[in-house]
Amino acid sequence: MPLKIAVQMDHISTVSIEGDTSFALSLEAQRRGHVLYHYTPDRLSLLDGKVFARIEEMTVRDEKGNHFTLGEPVRTDLSEMDVILLRQDPPFDMNYITTTHILERIHPATLVVNDPAWVRNSPEKIFVTEFADLMPQTLITKDPGEVAAFRRQFGDIIIKPLYGNGGAGIFHLRDDDQNLSSLIEMFSQMFREPFIVQRYLKDVRKGDKRIILIDGEPVGAINRVPADHESRSNMHVGGRAEKTELTSREREICEAIGPALRDRGFILVGIDVIGDYMTEINVTSPTGIREVRRFGGADIAALFWDCVEAKRR
């Protein structure tokens, strides 16, 4: 039976379809005969306990420059949907958090993926600290003295925003770099929140592996190798994707976190692994499934909808 699926995302016109996971999920849903709708987070409304949005029926095509058609916007009670994909990109700010409060009013009668309450309660760079034995030494603070002590202990460090995304604002400071105080001042002016400091992992030169899990089980991975002049491996800053397989250590990491993902209703998750260490658990709008498929890996979009359809039944 066809499902009515609304995708809450950044506007479909802005996505780069070659690597966009929301687009890939929409393509597969459409292929299965489900009915797709599109809306942006600013269209959400809560009135008398009901959740509304002005949604547009959507069709998608795997054609660059001609990848979507939208119908006229119609004010709709979102409880009429079978599934809502919570897929807008961070920043994970109060606007993002507010959307999870609103969507929580209709979940799980309408299945919201991922579970909005647990998305809100599992910030990606904080959730990972529940598995301290699987990650590099990590400090979350705004205290310059704590950062200085951490650096004295570990030398090379990474500093990044606690609620950032896409590699933005990530700095690698060597143990002899003289910019630490200025960087802390800048971060303190830009962000009210603490920031995150991690021991630098030299294995990042070999790649930052994105591993995709469906319902707590690993289903595919892609390695992202930073450019020569970069410490970041994100594709939009010059990172290179390459085919990869899971190591025994990576399978151990997935096995360790799988139960926690399932308990939180996280159907689609992407974790980042450098060497033997997990650095992030991405639960907001994890990406990478088109790259996995492009390198001959699993059809993760199909596995995702198999899981969602089973849960709806």
Secondary structure as UniProt FT lines:
FT   STRAND          4..8
FT   HELIX           12..14
FT   TURN            17..19
FT   HELIX           21..31
FT   TURN            32..33
FT   STRAND          35..39
FT   HELIX           41..43
FT   STRAND          44..47
FT   TURN            48..49
FT   STRAND          50..60
FT   TURN            64..65
FT   STRAND          68..70
FT   STRAND          74..77
FT   HELIX           78..80
FT   STRAND          83..86
FT   HELIX           94..103
FT   TURN            104..109
FT   STRAND          111..113
FT   HELIX           116..120
FT   HELIX           124..127
FT   HELIX           128..134
FT   STRAND          138..141
FT   HELIX           144..154
FT   STRAND          157..161
FT   TURN            162..163
FT   TURN            166..169
FT   STRAND          171..173
FT   TURN            175..176
FT   HELIX           180..190
FT   STRAND          195..199
FT   HELIX           202..206
FT   STRAND          208..214
FT   TURN            215..216
FT   STRAND          217..225
FT   TURN            228..229
FT   HELIX           235..237
FT   STRAND          240..242
FT   HELIX           248..263
FT   TURN            264..265
FT   STRAND          268..274
FT   TURN            275..276
FT   STRAND          277..282
FT   HELIX           289..294
FT   TURN            295..296
FT   HELIX           300..312
//
